[in-house]
Structure formats: C-alpha cells, structure tokens
C-alpha cells in the first residue's frame, strides 16, 4: 500500500531523509546516516572551490570533471563517518591529496578533512585522525616542494615554507579542539554515570531502611503474638479468663503492628511525604517494657535518655526492641536489664539477659543483629553482641549524640 501524503505538504523523506540514507544498521545502534550535514558540507565545498578557482585562475589548474568528482567523493565519504570514522578520515585525506597533486585550486576541500578528523577523535579513533592528517600534511610538503616540477599546472613554483607552517598550525588547532570536545563529552558521560550510581545507591539504602523497619516491627510483634497464642492455648480450658487476656493482647499487638507496617509502606507510595504518626523513640520504652511483660519477660530499666534527634531516637528504640525480641525468642531467661548511659558525647545502651539460650541460635538468626549494626553504622556508632562470661547474652550499643545524619 502506498503511503498517503497531505496535498501540498513536503514529502516524507524531507523530514526523515531519503530512503537510502535513513536506514540504520540493526547491529550497531550508534551508527546513523548524517545526510543533512553531509549535503551541506558538499554544497559548501563545491561552491567554495568554484569561487577559489576564479581567484586562483592561471596559478592553479582549472576545475574540470575529475576535480568535481574528487570534491564530491571527499565530501560524500562523510556520510559514513559515524559508522567507519577511521576509514573516512583516511579516505578524505587521500582524496584531498590526489586533488592537490593534480594542481587544482586550494580551497574548502580541507573542510572535509577537518570534519572527518574531528569526528574520528570524538569517536575515539585518535591514532587514525592524527595519522591521516599527518599523512596529508607530509604528502602536501612532498608535492609542493619536490614533485611540483612533474605535476600540473606547468610552470608551477615551490610553495613558501611559511604556508606549510600555517597549514600545520590549522591542523593542530582543529585536532586540539576535537580533543577538548572529546574530553568534555567523556566528562559528561562520567557525571551521568556517577549520578545514576548515586541514585541507585540512595534507592538501595532506602530499600534497606524499609527492610530493617519491617523486620523490627514484625519480629517483635510476631514474637509477642506467638507467646500469647501459646499461653492462650495452654489456658483455654483451665483458665478461660487468662486465655481471654492473652487473646486481647494478641488483638492489640496485631493492630499496632499493622499500623506500623502501614506507616512504613506509606513511604513507598508517597516518597518524601511526612509520616501520619511520629516515629517511635525511647519515650516509648515503658510501652516496650509492658509488651515484653505480656510475653512473660520482666525488664528492668536503668538510666534515662537525653533528647535525641529523630533518626537517633528511632535507631535506639529499634535496637532495644530487637534485643528484647531476641531474648523472648532465643533465651530461656525471663528477666532482662536495659541500661542507658549518656555520659560524654555518646549514648550507650546495654541489654543483658541471664540465659541460657533456648536453642543453637543464641543471638538470633543474624538478620536482627545485622539490622542493628546497620542502624548504628548509619549514625556513626557501633554494636557489640555476644555471650557474657557469667552466662546469658549482652548487646552493647554506642550511638553518638551528634550523629552523621544530623550534621
């Protein structure tokens, strides 16, 4: 089916290029046909060479069919400069050398070499660009100072050496500008890659933060629910009132856990939005002690916490929460101690239990400890966890009062 075209409008190839110049090599997505710039360069070279022939009439050979063919070849090769930059810069240099050797007028034919050289350097073919341009300059020196006796036009004399210096200066200037453009483009590429890497790193950090929050919320809540469910099942027949209280605790704790999980997930739906409720901190430590007591763990708290930034306050709360959760899940001890000390410029948290461990994983599966270490490291603090010499388990955290996140 033939393509329809609006009456009086320009043909389709006017916007997209002629059919023979608009196809891409599917194996190389970077390559394309720069036909508009090639047509412009070809027109400039032909028109400028025609004008130069009038200016140099009698001193150089007049333009003929062969000269125009060389000009079109030199300019037409630029159509392939994106696909084969090295071959094009050598091809344009060779065509230009033949043009000069035939005695035709000096003019914009050098523009084709300049464009090819510039493109080759940008494409990373620096050796090809410098070699081709050096070959052209050396060939011109040989033609203008030695072979001119046997080449047209007849009666030609040797070119002044000052002209060679000017040509060499222009060659170096063009190559230097191309080198600067290449360096600048590589710098932009590095900056884009660094920005992409930084964005990926921020996304990974946010994902880890959310994973820590979900782990801490769910691990603590599910541990309490598990203990209370066991109590309820054990006392369902013998003490229905106590079983009812256990079920009430399960209901309250599950509701609280759902609320905290919803708050964490809200940050995924609306990044950067303010949370609907404030993040928990050490001011909720009495509530945490009460929840531990409902799970059968008595907790003594010593010391008070100083005013903390929101990030440090949340980290301290989660560390205590995870430590007590591990006692409930992995220790036979029914008693734990939490000590807070903020002498100096750091807040020290110490959570002890008397043990012994209820299984092989005395300190937990490792995810909770890893999360505590990540929280402390994010603030510039440290975490130590391990068995005590006299039995039991100890978690010792030190968090700077002026953390890295608050600076």
Buried (B, 14 or more C-beta within 10 A) or exposed (E): EEEEEEEEEEEBEEEEBEEEBBEEEEEEEEBBBBBEEBBEBBEBBBEBBBEBBEEBEEEBBBBEEEBBEBBBBBBBBBBBBBBBBBBBBBBBBBBBBBBBBBBBBBBBBBBBBBBBBBBBBBBEBBEBBBBBBBBBBEBBBEBBEEEBEEBEBEEBEEBEEEEBEEBBEEBEEBBEEBBEEBEEEEEEEEEEEEEEEEEEEEEEEEEBBBBBBBBBBBBBBBBBBBBBBEBBEEBBEEBEEBBEBBBEBBEBBBEBBEEBBEBBEBBEEEEEEEEEEEBBBBEBBEEBBEBBEBBEBEBEBEBEBEEBBEBBBBBBBBBBBBBBBBBBBBBEBEBBBBBBBBEEEBBBBBBBBBBEBBEEEBBBEEBBBBBBBBBBEBBBBBBEBEBEEEEBBBBBBBBBBEBEEBE
